[in-house]
Amino acid sequence: MRSTDQIRNVVLVGHNGSGKTSLAEALLFRAGVIARPGSIERGATVMDHDPEEQTRHQSISLAVASFDWNDHRINLIDTPGYADFRGEAILGLTVADLAVFVIDGVAGVQSQDVVLWRKASELGIPRIVFVNKLDRERSSFERTLAQVREEFGSHADPAELPIGEESSFHGITDLLTHHAFVYDSGHAEPAEVPDELVDAERVEHEHLVEDVIELDDDLLADYLSGTEPSPEQLERLLHDAVDRAMAFPVLCGSATGPIGTDQLADFVCRVGPAPADRDPVEVEAAGGSVDISPDPDGPPLVLVFKTTIDEFLGQISLLKVISGTIRADDVLVNSRTGAKERLHNLISLVGTSQTHIGNVGAGDIAAVTKLADTRTGDTLAPDGTPVTVHVPALPRPVYGVAIAAVKQSDEDRLATTLHRLVIEDPTLAVHHEESTGQTVLSGGGETHVRVALSRIERAGVALDVGDVRVAYRETLAAAVEVEGKYKKQSGGHGQFGVATVRFEPLPQGSGFEFESEVTGGVIPKNLVPAVGAGVKEAMERGSRHGGFPIVDIRAVCTGGKHHSVDSSEMSFRMAGSLALREAVAQVGVEVLEPVSEIHVQVPAAYHGEVLGDLNSRRAQVLGTETVGDVTTVQALVPTAEIVRYAIDLRSLSGGSGSFEIEHHGYQTLPANLVDEVRRAAEAAAEQG
C-alpha cells in the first residue's frame, strides 16, 4: 500500500478528439503496463473497452488505470470529451487531485475545453495543460499557447517548449531544469537545448519564475537581488502554486509518438499535489459540516464515484478512500440507505483488467465488487457514523425519446436493461408519462440517448423509438351546473343514478376538488363519493377522442335522484362521468400547454443569437446575467418549442452552450394552435 503522499489522482479532461485516451495509452506504455499503445481506430485501447466506444471511436464513460511511476502511485482517470457525457468528466473531477487538460495542438482550445475549465475552477481543482498532437501537420505550440492564455488566463505559463515543429517535432525542453530530451530513438535521451530555443527558453523560464516567486518571501528577496531559485526550489514553488490553483503549467508532446509523455508523468509526481496537499474534504454529518483529512489511521470513509456492470463480476463500484484504510471483507454502512455493505474483492483497475489487493489507504482509488445497494455518489462509513461526502450536481437530462419493446415478451428484459443503464449512468433517466402512455428515455443530448439505445439493442431488445409527445391538458372554459343521468334496464336489477353537479374552473395547479351540498337524502351519503370518482375518471380520459386530461376544476354535487333498488355505486360513478361530459358540451374547454423554465449558459458572444432564438419559440425572457464572458439567460418557454433544444443550441453556439430545464406549470395554448395540436394528438392516438 502506497503512503498518501506518494499517491497522485489525475483526471484527463478536454474536448472530444483531443487525444486523452491515446495519452492514457502512452502513459501506460511508458510505465511498462502494456507492451504497446493501443489504437483508437482499431478499437484496441485499454480505456475504451465498451463496444459502443470501440464502434464510435470515442470515450463515452470514464475509465481508471492505476500504475506505478518513480515510487509513486498514479491513478489515471480518462474521461469523455463530448458534451453529452459531461457528467462523466464531472465525476472524474470530483475524486481527482489534479486535472490534466489535453488540448489539441492542431485545433487549439475548443468549446468543451472552456466549459470543463470553468467547472474545474468552480470545484477548485488544480490544473495543468498538455498540448498534444504537436507532430501533426498544421500543429502549432505557439498558436495554441496563445489561445490557452486567452481562454484560461495569463497564469498559464509553459513548463516545457517543443523541439521541432509538425513532422520534425522530436523532443522537449524542461524550463525548470534547463534540460532537453529528444526521442529520435523512441525513448527520452538527454540533449543540449537547441540554439534556436535558447532565447525563448530564457524568456519563458522568467515568466514561470515570476508567476510563483511571490509565494516565498525569502526567495523573492533573493530573486530581486539577482539570485535565481534553484530547480529544486522552483519545483517546490510551482508545486505550491499548482496546488492553490494559482499557476497552470503548460506541457507539450505527442501521445501517439509517444513524445513527452514520460516527462508528463515525471511532472505529475514532482509537481502535482498529493491527496494530503489538498484542502480537507467537507462532509455532512448530523451536527453539521465536518472537515475530513486523508489520514490512513483515521476512521474509514469511502466515496463511490462510478458504478459499472461487468458481465462476469456483476456490479463494480469505483471508490476513493477519503479517510482511513479499508480491507477486503470490511463492513461499512451506506449513509443513504442505512444498509450494511461488505467490501468483497477489493481490486485495482487498468481498464477492465483487475488485480486483487488486500487493502486501500486514504487518498487512494480502487474498486469493489458486488455491493448490494450502493450507487454512484453514495458514501460508505462506519456503523453509527452517518456522514455524507458532497458530490457536485450532475447535468440533468435535457433530451428524450419515447421507447417501447417491439415484442411484448421483451418488456421484462427492457425494464432490466434500463435499470442497469441508469445504475451505470446517473445522467440518464427513464420515466413513464401517464398522460401520454409513453416510456421516455432521456439524456444529455442526441448522442447520449443514441448510445443508450444501441446498448439496449445489444442486449437483444428490439425497440420502437418515437418522438416524445407533449403532455397537454384541458380545463373547463367557464363555470356551469349540469345534470348527469345514467339509466339502464336489461332485465332484473337495472342501473339508475342522477347527479346534479356544479363545475368551476380553478387556478392552474390546483388539481381536483370535490364537495357535496346534497341534502334531504336525494342521494344516499354512501353513494355521493361515487359521483366524484366518476368525475375524476372522466377527467383522466379527457374531453374527446385524442383529447387531453382535464385538470384544475371543482365539482360540487348539489342534488340528484336515486332508486331504492337500481341505484348503486357504479350508477352514480357513471352519472358523475356523464355530468362532466355535459359540462364540456355546454361551456367547452381551454387547452393548456406545459411551460418549462430554462437556464441557458453561453459565451457572451452568443447572447444575441440565443435571445432571438428564444423569442422565436414564444419564450418569456425573465432576465439575463453576464459573469466574465459567460451569459446566463433565464426564460419560460412552452415545452413543445424546446423538445429538440439540446440539438438546436449545440448548433447555434458551436457546442459551447448548455442549459438546464425543469417543468414550471401550464398556460393557455394560443387559439391559433389548438386545432394543430388536437390533430397531432388524434393522429398519435390512432397510431397507438
C-alpha positions in Angstrom: 0.0 0.0 0.0 1.4 3.4 -1.0 1.6 6.2 1.5 -0.8 9.0 0.9 2.0 11.5 -0.1 3.0 9.1 -2.9 -0.4 9.0 -4.5 -1.4 11.1 -7.5 -5.0 11.1 -8.6 -5.1 12.5 -12.1 -8.0 13.1 -14.4 -7.6 13.7 -18.2 -10.2 16.2 -19.5 -10.7 18.1 -22.6 -12.6 18.4 -25.9 -13.6 15.3 -27.8 -10.8 14.1 -30.1 -8.0 15.9 -28.2 -6.2 12.6 -27.6 -6.9 11.9 -23.9 -7.3 8.1 -24.4 -4.2 8.0 -26.6 -2.4 9.9 -23.9 -3.5 7.3 -21.3 -2.2 4.5 -23.6 1.1 6.3 -24.0 1.5 6.7 -20.2 0.6 3.0 -19.6 3.2 2.1 -22.3 5.9 4.2 -20.8 5.1 2.7 -17.4 5.5 -0.8 -18.7 1.9 -1.7 -18.0 1.2 -2.6 -21.7 3.6 -3.8 -24.3 2.5 -1.3 -27.0 0.0 1.6 -27.1 -3.4 0.5 -28.4 -5.2 2.1 -31.4 -8.5 4.0 -31.0 -9.2 3.4 -34.7 -8.9 -0.3 -34.2 -10.9 -0.3 -31.0 -7.9 -1.7 -29.1 -7.3 0.7 -26.2 -7.2 -0.2 -22.5 -9.6 2.6 -21.5 -12.2 2.4 -24.3 -13.4 -1.1 -23.7 -17.1 -0.7 -24.2 -18.4 -2.0 -27.5 -20.1 1.4 -28.2 -16.7 3.2 -27.5 -14.9 0.8 -29.9 -17.6 1.3 -32.6 -17.7 5.1 -32.3 -14.0 5.6 -31.7 -14.7 7.9 -28.8 -14.9 7.6 -25.0 -18.4 7.6 -23.6 -17.7 6.8 -19.9 -14.8 7.4 -17.5 -12.2 4.6 -17.0 -9.5 4.2 -14.4 -6.0 2.8 -14.8 -3.6 2.6 -11.8 0.1 2.2 -12.2 3.4 2.9 -10.5 5.8 5.6 -11.6 9.0 6.5 -9.8 7.9 5.3 -6.3 4.5 6.9 -6.8 1.1 5.5 -7.5 -0.8 7.3 -10.3 -4.5 6.7 -10.5 -5.3 7.9 -14.0 -8.9 8.7 -14.9 -9.7 9.1 -18.6 -13.0 10.9 -19.3 -15.1 11.6 -22.4 -14.8 15.0 -24.0 -18.2 15.1 -25.9 -20.7 17.5 -24.3 -23.4 14.9 -23.9 -21.1 12.9 -21.5 -20.0 15.9 -19.4 -21.4 14.2 -16.3 -18.6 11.6 -16.6 -15.9 14.3 -16.6 -17.5 15.9 -13.5 -17.4 12.5 -11.7 -13.7 12.3 -12.6 -13.0 15.8 -11.4 -14.8 15.0 -8.1 -12.2 12.5 -7.0 -9.1 13.9 -8.8 -6.4 16.0 -7.1 -5.1 17.2 -10.4 -6.7 17.8 -13.8 -4.6 17.5 -16.9 -6.3 19.4 -19.7 -5.4 17.8 -23.0 -5.5 20.4 -25.8 -5.4 19.6 -29.5 -2.3 21.3 -30.9 -3.9 21.5 -34.3 -7.5 22.5 -33.5 -6.4 24.6 -30.4 -8.7 25.4 -27.5 -12.2 24.2 -28.2 -15.7 24.6 -26.7 -15.6 21.8 -24.2 -12.1 22.7 -23.0 -13.5 26.0 -21.9 -16.7 24.5 -20.3 -14.7 21.9 -18.4 -12.1 24.5 -17.3 -14.8 26.6 -15.8 -16.2 23.5 -14.0 -12.7 22.6 -12.6 -12.2 26.2 -11.5 -15.6 26.1 -9.7 -14.6 22.9 -7.9 -11.1 24.3 -7.0 -9.2 21.6 -8.8 -5.5 22.2 -9.6 -4.9 22.2 -13.3 -2.1 21.7 -15.8 -2.2 21.8 -19.6 -0.8 19.2 -22.0 -0.7 20.4 -25.6 -1.0 17.3 -27.7 -0.5 16.2 -31.3 2.5 18.5 -31.9 3.8 16.0 -34.5 0.7 16.6 -36.7 0.5 18.7 -39.8 -0.6 22.3 -39.1 0.0 21.9 -35.4 1.5 24.9 -33.5 2.5 25.2 -29.9 2.9 28.9 -30.1 -0.6 29.5 -31.5 -2.2 27.0 -29.1 -0.4 28.6 -26.1 -1.8 32.0 -27.1 -5.3 30.5 -27.1 -4.7 28.8 -23.8 -3.6 32.1 -22.2 -6.6 33.9 -23.8 -9.1 31.4 -22.5 -7.6 30.1 -19.3 -5.7 33.2 -18.1 -2.2 34.7 -18.0 -1.1 32.3 -15.3 -0.9 29.5 -17.9 2.8 29.5 -18.5 4.9 26.9 -20.3 6.9 24.5 -18.2 8.2 22.9 -21.4 8.9 24.0 -25.0 8.8 21.7 -28.1 11.9 20.9 -30.1 10.9 21.0 -33.8 7.5 21.5 -35.4 5.0 19.3 -37.1 6.7 16.2 -38.6 10.1 17.4 -37.3 8.9 17.6 -33.7 11.1 15.2 -31.8 11.7 16.5 -28.2 11.0 18.9 -25.4 12.9 21.4 -23.2 12.2 21.4 -19.5 12.1 25.0 -18.3 12.5 24.0 -14.6 15.8 22.3 -15.1 17.0 23.7 -18.4 17.4 20.2 -19.7 16.4 19.0 -23.1 15.2 15.5 -24.2 15.0 14.1 -27.7 13.1 11.0 -28.8 14.9 10.1 -32.0 15.5 6.6 -30.7 11.9 6.2 -29.4 13.0 7.0 -25.8 13.9 10.2 -24.0 17.6 11.0 -24.4 19.3 14.0 -22.7 20.4 16.7 -25.1 21.5 20.3 -25.3 18.9 23.0 -25.6 18.9 23.9 -29.3 20.4 27.2 -30.1 17.2 28.4 -31.7 15.3 27.8 -28.4 17.8 29.4 -26.0 16.3 32.9 -26.0 12.7 31.6 -25.9 13.6 29.2 -23.1 15.1 32.0 -21.1 12.1 34.3 -21.5 9.5 31.6 -20.6 11.6 30.5 -17.7 11.5 34.0 -16.3 7.7 34.1 -16.8 7.4 30.9 -14.9 9.6 32.1 -12.0 7.8 35.5 -11.8 4.5 33.7 -11.6 5.4 31.7 -8.4 8.3 33.5 -6.7 6.0 35.7 -4.6 4.9 32.5 -2.7 8.2 32.6 -0.7 9.3 36.0 0.7 13.0 34.9 1.2 13.3 33.6 -2.3 11.6 36.7 -3.7 14.1 38.9 -1.9 16.9 36.8 -3.3 15.4 36.9 -6.8 15.1 40.7 -6.7 18.7 40.8 -5.7 19.6 38.8 -8.8 19.7 35.2 -7.4 17.7 32.7 -9.4 15.9 29.9 -7.4 17.4 26.5 -7.9 15.5 23.9 -9.9 14.5 22.2 -6.6 13.3 25.5 -5.2 11.4 26.3 -8.4 9.8 22.9 -8.3 8.6 23.4 -4.8 7.2 26.8 -5.6 5.4 25.5 -8.6 4.0 22.6 -6.6 2.5 25.1 -4.1 1.2 27.3 -6.9 -0.4 24.4 -8.7 -1.9 23.1 -5.5 -3.5 26.5 -4.8 -4.7 26.8 -8.5 -2.6 29.9 -8.8 -0.5 28.6 -11.7 -1.3 26.3 -14.6 1.9 24.9 -16.2 1.7 24.1 -19.9 3.5 21.0 -21.1 3.7 19.6 -24.6 4.1 16.4 -26.6 2.5 13.8 -28.7 0.6 10.9 -27.3 1.0 8.8 -30.4 4.7 9.5 -30.7 4.9 9.0 -27.8 6.9 12.1 -27.1 6.9 13.9 -23.8 4.5 11.6 -22.1 7.1 10.2 -19.7 8.0 13.8 -18.8 4.4 14.4 -18.1 4.3 11.5 -15.7 7.5 12.8 -14.0 6.0 16.3 -13.7 2.8 14.9 -12.2 4.8 13.1 -9.5 7.2 16.0 -8.8 4.8 19.0 -9.0 1.3 17.5 -8.8 -0.5 17.6 -5.4 -0.9 14.5 -3.3 -4.3 14.0 -1.6 -3.0 15.3 1.7 -1.9 18.6 -0.1 -5.5 19.4 -0.9 -8.0 21.0 1.5 -9.8 18.6 3.8 -13.0 17.1 2.4 -16.1 18.6 3.8 -18.8 16.0 4.7 -22.3 16.4 6.1 -22.9 14.9 9.5 -25.8 15.1 11.9 -24.2 18.0 13.8 -23.4 19.9 10.6 -20.4 20.0 8.3 -17.1 18.3 9.2 -13.7 18.5 7.6 -12.0 15.2 7.0 -8.3 14.8 6.1 -6.9 11.8 4.3 -5.4 10.1 7.4 -4.8 6.4 6.8 -5.1 5.8 10.5 -8.5 7.6 10.8 -12.0 6.1 10.6 -12.7 4.6 7.2 -14.7 6.7 4.8 -15.4 5.9 1.2 -17.0 7.7 -1.7 -18.3 5.6 -4.6 -17.9 7.8 -7.7 -18.7 5.4 -10.5 -20.7 2.2 -11.0 -20.4 -0.3 -13.8 -21.8 -3.7 -14.6 -19.4 -6.5 -15.6 -20.8 -9.5 -17.5 -18.9 -11.9 -15.2 -18.3 -10.0 -11.9 -21.6 -8.1 -11.7 -21.7 -4.6 -10.2 -18.3 -3.0 -9.8 -18.1 0.2 -7.7 -15.2 2.5 -8.2 -14.3 4.3 -5.0 -12.0 6.8 -3.4 -10.9 6.3 0.2 -11.4 9.7 1.8 -10.1 8.6 5.2 -8.7 5.5 7.0 -7.7 2.2 5.4 -10.2 -0.3 4.1 -9.5 -4.1 3.8 -11.2 -6.9 2.0 -14.3 -8.1 3.8 -14.6 -4.9 5.9 -18.2 -4.0 6.6 -19.3 -0.4 6.2 -22.7 1.3 6.2 -24.3 3.1 3.2 -25.2 6.5 4.6 -28.1 6.9 2.1 -29.8 3.6 2.7 -28.6 2.6 6.1 -27.7 -0.8 4.8 -24.5 -2.7 5.7 -22.2 -3.4 2.8 -19.4 -6.0 2.8 -16.4 -5.0 0.7 -15.8 -8.2 -1.2 -12.9 -8.4 -3.6 -11.0 -5.1 -3.5 -9.4 -4.6 -6.8 -7.0 -2.3 -8.6 -8.1 -1.5 -12.2 -6.3 -0.9 -15.5 -9.3 -0.5 -17.7 -11.1 -3.9 -17.4 -8.1 -5.7 -16.1 -8.3 -6.3 -12.4 -5.7 -7.1 -9.7 -6.9 -8.2 -6.3 -5.5 -6.2 -3.4 -5.7 -6.6 0.3 -6.2 -3.0 1.4 -6.5 0.6 0.2 -5.3 3.6 2.1 -6.5 7.2 2.5 -6.4 9.1 -0.8 -6.2 6.1 -3.0 -8.6 4.9 -5.7 -9.7 1.3 -6.2 -12.8 -0.8 -6.8 -15.0 -3.3 -5.1 -17.4 -5.9 -6.5 -20.9 -7.0 -5.6 -22.1 -4.2 -3.3 -25.8 -4.9 -2.8 -27.5 -1.5 -2.9 -24.8 1.2 -3.5 -25.0 3.7 -6.3 -22.8 6.4 -7.8 -22.4 9.2 -5.3 -23.0 7.1 -2.2 -20.9 7.3 0.9 -19.8 4.3 3.0 -18.9 4.9 6.6 -18.5 3.0 9.9 -21.7 1.8 11.6 -23.1 4.6 13.7 -21.4 7.4 11.7 -23.9 8.5 9.1 -21.8 11.1 7.2 -22.2 12.0 3.6 -19.5 13.2 1.2 -20.7 16.0 -1.0 -20.8 15.2 -4.7 -21.3 18.0 -7.3 -24.6 18.1 -9.1 -24.5 16.2 -12.4 -26.1 17.6 -15.6 -29.8 16.7 -15.7 -31.3 15.1 -18.8 -32.4 17.6 -21.5 -33.3 15.4 -24.5 -35.6 12.4 -24.6 -37.2 9.8 -26.9 -40.2 7.5 -26.4 -39.3 3.8 -26.4 -41.2 0.6 -26.4 -40.3 -3.0 -26.9 -41.4 -4.3 -30.3 -42.2 -7.7 -28.7 -44.3 -7.9 -25.6 -42.2 -10.8 -24.5 -39.2 -8.4 -24.3 -40.8 -5.9 -21.9 -39.2 -7.5 -18.8 -35.8 -7.6 -20.4 -36.2 -4.0 -21.5 -37.0 -3.0 -17.9 -34.0 -4.9 -16.6 -31.7 -3.3 -19.2 -33.0 0.2 -18.5 -32.4 -0.3 -14.8 -28.8 -1.3 -15.5 -28.2 1.7 -17.8 -29.4 4.1 -15.1 -27.2 2.5 -12.5 -24.2 2.8 -14.7 -25.0 6.3 -15.9 -26.9 8.6 -13.4 -27.2 11.3 -16.1 -29.7 9.0 -17.9 -33.3 9.0 -16.8 -36.3 6.8 -17.5 -39.9 7.7 -16.6 -43.4 6.7 -17.7 -45.6 9.6 -18.7 -49.1 8.6 -17.6 -51.0 11.2 -19.7 -49.4 10.0 -23.0 -48.7 6.4 -22.0 -45.1 6.7 -23.2 -41.9 5.4 -21.6 -39.4 8.2 -22.1 -35.6 7.7 -22.1 -33.7 11.0 -21.5 -30.1 12.0 -21.5 -27.7 14.9 -22.1 -28.3 15.1 -25.8 -29.0 13.1 -29.0 -25.7 11.2 -29.0 -26.1 10.3 -25.3 -29.5 8.8 -26.0 -28.5 7.1 -29.2 -25.7 5.3 -27.3 -28.2 4.2 -24.7 -30.5 2.9 -27.5 -27.6 1.0 -29.0 -26.8 -0.6 -25.7 -30.4 -1.7 -25.3 -30.4 -3.3 -28.8 -27.1 -5.0 -28.0 -28.9 -6.6 -25.0 -31.2 -8.2 -27.5 -34.3 -5.9 -27.2 -35.8 -4.6 -30.4 -37.2 -1.2 -29.9 -39.8 1.1 -31.4 -38.4 4.7 -30.9 -40.5 7.8 -31.4 -40.8 11.4 -30.5 -41.9 12.4 -27.0 -45.5 13.7 -27.1 -46.1 16.9 -25.1 -48.4 16.4 -22.2 -51.1 18.9 -22.9 -54.0 19.4 -20.5 -57.5 20.9 -20.7 -59.7 22.8 -18.2 -63.3 24.0 -18.3 -63.7 27.3 -20.0 -66.4 28.6 -17.6 -68.5 27.6 -14.6 -71.7 25.6 -15.3 -74.2 23.5 -13.5 -75.4 20.3 -15.3 -77.2 17.1 -14.7 -75.6 13.7 -15.3 -78.2 10.9 -15.7 -77.4 7.2 -16.1 -80.3 4.8 -16.6 -80.0 1.2 -17.9 -82.6 -1.6 -17.8 -81.7 -5.0 -19.2 -83.8 -7.4 -17.1 -83.5 -8.0 -13.4 -81.9 -5.1 -11.5 -81.2 -2.1 -13.6 -78.9 0.9 -13.1 -80.1 4.3 -12.1 -78.4 7.4 -10.9 -78.9 11.1 -11.4 -76.4 13.7 -10.1 -76.6 17.5 -10.5 -73.1 18.9 -10.4 -71.8 22.4 -10.4 -68.4 22.7 -12.1 -66.0 25.6 -11.6 -62.5 26.1 -13.1 -59.7 26.6 -10.6 -56.4 28.4 -10.8 -53.7 26.5 -12.6 -52.0 23.8 -10.5 -55.0 23.5 -8.1 -55.8 19.9 -9.1 -59.3 18.4 -8.5 -61.7 19.3 -5.7 -64.9 17.5 -4.9 -67.6 18.7 -2.5 -71.1 17.8 -1.6 -74.1 20.1 -1.0 -76.6 17.2 -1.2 -79.5 17.5 1.4 -82.6 15.6 2.1 -81.3 12.2 1.2 -81.9 12.6 -2.6 -78.6 10.6 -3.0 -77.6 8.3 -0.1 -74.5 9.6 1.7 -72.5 6.4 0.9 -73.1 6.9 -2.9 -72.1 10.6 -3.1 -68.4 9.9 -3.2 -69.0 7.8 -6.3 -70.1 10.9 -8.2 -66.6 12.5 -7.5 -64.9 9.3 -8.5 -66.8 9.3 -11.8 -65.9 12.9 -12.5 -62.2 12.1 -11.8 -62.2 9.1 -14.1 -63.7 11.3 -16.9 -61.1 14.0 -16.3 -58.3 11.5 -16.8 -59.9 10.3 -20.1 -60.2 13.8 -21.4 -63.0 15.5 -23.2 -62.9 13.8 -26.6 -61.1 11.3 -28.8 -57.5 12.4 -29.0 -58.2 15.0 -26.2 -56.2 15.6 -23.1 -56.7 15.1 -19.4 -58.9 17.7 -17.7 -57.3 19.4 -14.7 -58.0 22.2 -12.2 -61.7 22.0 -11.6 -64.0 21.9 -8.6 -67.0 19.7 -8.8 -69.9 20.3 -6.3 -72.7 17.7 -6.2 -75.8 19.8 -5.4 -78.6 17.2 -5.8 -79.8 14.2 -7.7 -82.1 11.2 -7.7 -81.8 7.6 -6.7 -83.8 4.4 -6.9 -84.0 2.2 -3.9 -83.3 -1.0 -5.9 -81.5 0.1 -9.1 -79.1 2.7 -7.7 -75.5 1.6 -7.0 -72.0 3.0 -6.7 -71.4 2.2 -10.4 -74.5 4.1 -11.5 -73.5 7.3 -9.7 -69.9 6.9 -10.9 -71.4 6.9 -14.4 -73.6 9.9 -13.5 -70.6 11.9 -12.5 -68.8 11.0 -15.6 -71.8 12.0 -17.8 -72.1 15.2 -15.9 -68.6 16.3 -16.8 -69.2 15.3 -20.5 -72.3 17.6 -20.4 -70.4 20.4 -18.8 -67.8 20.2 -21.6 -70.5 20.2 -24.2 -72.1 23.4 -22.8 -69.1 25.6 -22.0 -66.2 24.0 -23.8 -62.6 23.6 -22.7 -59.4 25.5 -22.9 -56.3 23.6 -23.9 -53.3 24.1 -21.6 -49.7 23.7 -22.7 -46.8 22.8 -20.4 -44.3 25.5 -19.8 -40.6 24.9 -18.9 -38.2 27.2 -17.0 -34.9 27.2 -18.8 -31.5 28.5 -17.9 -29.2 28.8 -20.9 -25.4 29.4 -20.4 -23.4 30.5 -23.4 -20.3 32.6 -24.1 -21.4 36.3 -24.1 -20.7 36.4 -27.9 -23.8 34.3 -28.4 -26.1 36.3 -26.2 -28.0 38.0 -29.0 -28.4 34.8 -31.0 -29.8 32.9 -28.0 -32.3 35.7 -27.2 -33.5 35.9 -30.7 -33.9 32.1 -30.9 -35.8 32.0 -27.6 -38.2 34.8 -28.8 -39.0 32.8 -31.9 -40.0 30.0 -29.6 -42.6 32.1 -27.8 -40.4 32.5 -24.7 -40.9 34.9 -21.9 -37.4 36.1 -21.0 -37.1 36.6 -17.3 -33.6 38.0 -17.2 -30.0 37.7 -18.2 -26.8 37.8 -16.3 -23.2 38.0 -17.5 -20.3 37.0 -15.3 -17.0 37.2 -17.0 -17.5 36.0 -20.6 -20.5 33.8 -19.8 -24.1 34.9 -20.1 -27.0 33.1 -18.4 -30.4 33.6 -19.9 -33.5 32.6 -17.8 -36.8 32.2 -19.6 -40.2 30.5 -19.5 -40.7 28.6 -22.8 -43.6 26.4 -24.0 -42.3 22.8 -23.6 -43.4 21.9 -27.2 -41.0 24.6 -28.5 -37.9 23.1 -27.0 -38.2 19.3 -27.4 -35.1 19.4 -29.6 -33.4 22.3 -28.0 -30.4 20.2 -26.9 -29.6 19.8 -30.6 -30.5 23.3 -31.7 -28.5 25.0 -29.0 -25.4 23.0 -29.8 -25.7 24.1 -33.5 -26.4 27.7 -32.5 -23.5 28.0 -30.1 -20.9 25.8 -31.8 -21.1 23.3 -28.9 -20.3 25.8 -26.2 -23.8 26.4 -24.8 -25.5 24.3 -22.1 -28.8 24.6 -20.4 -30.9 23.2 -17.6 -34.7 22.7 -17.7 -37.5 22.0 -15.3 -41.3 21.9 -15.5 -42.8 25.2 -14.5 -46.5 24.9 -15.0 -49.2 25.3 -17.6 -50.6 28.2 -19.6 -53.4 28.6 -22.1 -52.5 27.4 -25.6 -53.0 30.2 -28.1 -56.2 29.7 -30.1 -54.4 29.6 -33.4 -52.5 26.5 -32.3 -55.4 24.5 -30.8 -56.6 22.7 -34.0 -53.0 21.8 -35.0 -52.3 20.3 -31.5 -55.6 18.4 -31.5 -54.9 16.9 -35.0 -51.5 15.8 -33.9 -52.9 14.2 -30.8 -55.6 12.3 -32.7 -53.1 11.0 -35.2 -50.8 9.8 -32.4 -53.8 8.1 -30.7 -54.7 6.3 -34.0 -51.1 5.1 -34.2 -51.4 3.6 -30.7 
